[in-house]
């Protein structure tokens, strides 16, 4: 390529991303094909030199196509490394904030921060990739039309929230546009710092200095006064945490035509079904269902062993939490959270919006039969998501864990979804 970069290994099926060798400077690099519309942004990023930013070395043209040459960075991303605890996320946030401030000082805005663009290197550093070339998922795209430095801070806040909570900050796109952040469960203090950054008005968001002070107040000091990122990289693959989030939304739109429901539904492994077949529903909900009544005590104990007494942190919610897991089918999991949240209001495309949010981890989204009017199974950032609709109610059941997703989580997530749907269908 241009007589300098020798392509060594394709890193994606489309062969638009390569590991390459710089034959002049004798170093390994990454070469990525980019759209011509991204050229100006990529060229602007070549001035960046910060340990928290992946360096852009060069832009070359080959056979009428444009390619960007960057520093080779290998390691897990925030989208694949598992849930963080609050101190870990704070340390990562401070590192990324410092990198962004340096870029903004040079007039460079990232415009595409999301979990898969945050990479942990073998020596424990955290690096932000993708300046000018990342097309962010809508869950990490702020509501303003023009990208400004405040937009990067918004996306950073959304990314850190997801790293701790195992879900995106907003229930749907309407909530995103209005700044209606879903309350934090695992990182309440961090959530209080991030919430102002996720507001809809860029001018009303706190600046980087205020954010830095807020994050530093949350960071526990180690012997040298800081939490080292190489300790974070090791901890990311350690203990497993499973979170189950069940946001439900009640909408005024008319339900679609009921879909054909099979008589039986096999489980993912071909064995017995994870729960009952729940038929479609045409009768609409006219009042808020009781979230805590959707699971019996026995069902809740099965999903969340030795759980605390169910609690409600705001109207229309119910949360079951356990500090100790006894689930033999999900070994290595240390704790579980199960939350049911019901919201009134929304739009007629609620299920479609949920489906777009269903595959944030880049995994497949597939239709799921035998569960209400319509349902799908998605690969979330940390595991498996089941989303279903009963008339004008949309419910999401999400299991998440620290570490690699456990394939046994799918039937567990389906079981919880079918139990809650069966209860809702009796209302």
N, C-alpha and C positions, 0 to 999 in steps of 0.2 A: 504494500500500500504506500504509494508515493515514494517507493524505493527506500523507505525507512522503517515501516512497521510491518513485521511479519506476523500474520494471523496464525495462532497456535491452536486454539480450542474455542469452538462455538459454545456460548453459554446460554443460548435460548434456541428453541426449535426453528424460529424464523431466520436465524443467523444474522440478526441485527446487533448482537452483543457478543464480543469476542475477548478472550484473553489473547494478548499479543506481546510481541517482543520488540522493544525499541533497539534497532540494530546500531544506532549511533551512540546512544548513552548506555547501552547494555543493561537494560532494566525491563522488567515485566510491567505492562500497562493494561488498561481496559480500553477497548475501542467500541464505540456505540454509534449506530446510525441515527441521525437526527433529521427532523424536518427543516426545510429552509426557513420556516417561520421562527425557528428557535435559534437561528444563527446569532442574532444580535445579543440575545440573553446569554448564550454560551460564551461568546467572545468577551462580554462584560465580566464573566466569572473568572476569566484567566488571570485577573489581577489579584484574586483572593489567595492569601497565604496565612492560614491559621491551622493549628493542629486539629481543630474540630471540624474542618471542612476538607472534603476530598478535593485534591488539587486538579484543576483543569490544565493539562499540558499544552494541548494543541488542537486545532481544527483543520482537517484536511478534506480534500475532494477526490473521489475515485469513481470513475465511470458515471459521472453526473450525479453522484450522491454525496451528501455531506456526512462526515464522521467526526465525533469528538473523542479525543484521547485524554484519558484521566488516569490519575493515580490508581493502582490496583489495590483494592481493599477487600480482604476476604474475612468472613466471619458472620455470625448470626445477626439478623436484623431484629428490630424491636417487634416486628410482626411475627417472628418465629421463635423468639427466645423465651416466651412465656410471661406470666404475670409478674410484675414487680411489687415489692412492698413500698410503702410511702417514702422511707429514707432513700431507697435506691432511685426512685423516680425523681426525687428532689435533686440528687446529685447529678443525674443525667440532664435534668432540666437546666441546672446552672451551667453545665458544660456547653449545652446547645445554645443557651441564651448568650453566652460569651462569644460563641462563634457567629451567631446572627448579628450581634451588635457590631462586630468587626466588619461584616459584610455590608451592613446598612451604612456604616461610616464611609464606605467607598461608593455608596450609591447603588449597591447591588441588592436586589430582593430575590429571595428564593422562589416563592410562588407555588410551591408544591410539597410542603412538608407533610409527611404521613409516616406511619410506623415502619413500612418497608424501606424507607429511605434513611433510616437511622441504623447504622451498622456498628457492631462491636468488634474491634480488632483483637488479634491474639494477645497483644500486650495490654489489653484492658482499656484502650482508648475508645471513645465514642465519636463517630464521624457522621456528618450530614452529607448525603450525596444528592445528585440530581438537580443542581442549579440550572434552571432554564430549560430542562428537558422532561421533568416529571409532570405527568398529567394526573393530578390528585383525584382520588375518589371524592364524590360529592359530600361525603360525611366529613371530609377534612378541607372543604372549600368554604371560606367565609362568605357571608351574604353580599359583601360589597362587590361592585362591578369592576373596579380598578384595583389591582394589587398594589399595596403600599407596605411599608415596614410593619404597621399594625396588623396587617393580614398574616404575616409570618408569625407574629406572636399569638394570634388566634389559632393558627394551625398547630403551633407548638403546644398550646394548652390542650387542644383536642387530642393530640398525640399522647401527651403525658396522662391525661384522664383515662384514655383507653388502656394504656400500659398498666395502670393500677386497677381499674374497675373491670377490665375484660369486655367492655362494650363501649360504643361511641357515646358522646355526651348528650345526644339528642334522640328522642323517640322517633322523629320523622323530620322531613324537610321543613314542614311548617314550624315545628319547634326550633329548628336551627335558625330559620330566618327571624324568629321573634326572640331568640336568646333564652329559650326556656330549657335550661340545663337540667337533666335528670339528676336528682340528688345523689351524691357520692355515698357509697356504703363501706368500701374498704379503705378509702383515704379521705376522710372527712376534712381534716385540716388542709391537706393539699387541695381538695376540691374548693375550699373557701378562697384559696389564692387564685385558682384557675378560673372560677366562675366569672369574675369581672372581665377577664380577657375574652370571654366567649360571648360578649354582648354584641348586638347587631350594628352598633354605631362605632366605627373605628376611632372617631375623635373622642369618644367617651371611655375608651379602654385605658387602663394604666400603662405608663411607659415602661421601658426596660429597667430603669433604675428602681421603680416601685416593685416591679416583679422580682427583681434580684433580691431586694431586701425581704420581701415576703417569703421567698424560697429559703433564704439563708436562715431565717428565724425557725424554720422547720428542720434544719439539717443537724443531726446529732454529731457532735465533734468526736473524732477519733484522736489518737495520741498526737498526730500532727495537725489536728484542727480541721480535718476534712475527711470525707468518706471517699476512699480511693475507688476509681472505676474498675480497676482490675479485680477488686473484691466483688464488685457488682457482677462482672462477667461470670465469675465462678458461681455466684449465688443464683444466677438466672436458671441454671440447669439443675438445681438441687431439689428442694421440697416441692411437692405438687399441691396446687390449690384448685379446687373445683368450685366455680360459681354458677349458680343457676338463676337466670334473670328471666322473668315472665312479664314483660310489659303488655298490657291489653288495652286496646283503644276501642271505644264505642263511637260509631259514626252515624250520621243521619242519612247517609246514602242508602239507596235501595240495594238489596243483595242481587247478585247475578243469578243466572240459571243454575240450579243444582247440578253438580257433575255426577256422573255415574260412579257408584261406589261398589267395589267388589265385595263379595261375601266374606272374604278373609284377607288378611294382610300378613305376608311373611316378614320375619325380622330380617335385619341386614345380613346375618350370617346364615340364613336359610332355615333357622330354627323356629320356635313358636313366636307368635306375634308379641310385641312388647306391651300390648294393652288392648282395650276394646276398640272395635270399629265404631266410629262416631258418625252417625248419619248427618246429612246436610240439614240446615235449619232455615226456615223461611220467616218465622216470627221474629220481629225485631225487638231488641231490648229498649225499654222505655225509661229505665232507671238504672242507677249504678249497682251492679252486682257486688255482693260482699266478697272481697278478695280472699279473706281468711277462710271462707267456707268452701273454697274450690278443691281442697284436699282434706281427706279425713285424717285423723291422728295417725292411723296406721300407715296411710300413704306417705304422709310427711316424714314419718320415722324411717320409712324405706328409702326415701330420697335423701334425707338429711338426718343420719343417725345421731341420737343423743342431742337433738336440737334444743335450743333454749325456747322459752315460751314465745309464740309468735308475737311480733310487735309491728306497729304501724307508724312509720315516720312522717306520713302525711295522709290526708284523706284519700281513700281509694287504693290503699296499698296494704300489703302484708308481707312480712319478712320472717323466714325461719333461718336460724344460724346455728352452726355447730363448730366448736373448736377442735373436736376430735372426730376423725372418720373411722368407722368400722366397716366400710363397704369392701367386701372381699372381691367384688368384680372390678373395682377400680384401685388396684394396689398402688401405693405411693402417694395417694391423695391425703392431705393433712386436714383439710377443713372444707366445709360446704356452705354456700349461701343459696337460699331459694327466696326469690322475691316475686311477688305478684303485684302488678301495678295496673290499675284500670283508669283510663282517661275518657272523659266525655268530650265530644267535638272532633273536628278533623275534616278531611276531604274525602271525596269519593274514590280517589286513587290510593287509599291507605294501604291496601294489600300490595299493590304494585310498588309503592314506596318501600314497604317492608322487605319486599323481595330484592330490591336494589341494595338494601342494607344487609341482606342475608349472606352475601359472599365476600365480606370485607377482607378475608384472609387470602383471597385469590383462588379458593377452592371451588369445586363445582356446586351449582344450585340445581336441584332436581325436584320435580313434582312428587308429592307424597299422597298416595291414595288412601281412602278410608278414614279421613280425618276432616269432618265438617264439610263446608261448601267447597273449600279449596285449601291446599296446604303445600308447603315445600320444605325441603331439607337443604340446609346450606352449611358450608364450611366457614365458620366464623374465625375471628382472629385467634382464638384460643381453643377452639373445639367445634362442637356441633350446635347448630341452631335449628329449631323446628318452629315454623310460623304457620298458623292456621286461621281461617275465618269462619265464624258462625254468624250468618246473617250480617248484622252491622257491627260485629265485634271482631277485632283482630288481636290475636295473642301471639307473643313470641316467647319461646322457651329456649334458653341458651345455657349450655354447660360449657364451662371453661376451666382450664387447669394450667398450672405452671409446667413448662416443659413441652415436649412433643404431644400433640393430640392423641388421646387413647382411643383406638377404634371401638372399644367397648362402651364409649360414652354415647354412641348413637342410640342403641336400644333404650338406655336409661333416659335420654332426653325425650325419646318418643313416648316412653311410658308416662313420664310426668305430663307431657302435652295431652295425651289421651285421657288421663285421669281428670285433668282440669277441664277439658272439653266436654267430657261426659257429665261433669257436674254442672257446667254452664248450660248444657242442653236440657237440663231438667228445670232450669229457672223459668 
